[in-house]
């Protein structure tokens, strides 16, 4: 067959279609997060009388943004840099540097997830503490699920690089995982 003659590589049209598919998937995810931000800002900018016309409601103490949330921001931004480093190393044919970039990215992703779990455990409020608690836990939890999914994508890409399935000229799966990871990073910046 014609595709069999390509030696495992995708045709240009297939590559373009896969790229468009990844972009459309990320756009659909953006709409999910826009709706979550909408719920938060609607409640924060016009708190109801039932909440004492305050945000957050009286008795709910928000987290200090300059503790675990700031640390998590640094972790995710650093992971984006290490993943970009891995991508450039792969393109330039430096396999060892690429693998190091991947391992650093995965370590930072797992650390982020651990600190997010710690933040949930130590939070002075719960998901049942009104709109503030529910929007906080829903938005950060939804993001956390995306971090875990991104970590899986990156792990699969790493496994494919280790087994020589992805090369400097054939790494569409890695680019899709990296694009998704950068999307997750940008969403966190809005959450922070």
Secondary structure, DSSP 8 states (H G I E B T S, - for coil): -TGGGGTT---HHHHHHHHHHHHHHHHHHHHHHHHHHHHHHHHHHS--GGGTT-SS-TT-----TTTHHHHHHHHHHHHHHHHHHHHHHHHTT-HHHHHHHHHHHHHHHHHHHHHHHHHHHH-SS-TTSHHHHHHHHHHHHHHHHHHHHHHHHHHHHHHHHHTT-S-SS--HHHHHHHHHHHHHHHHHHHH-
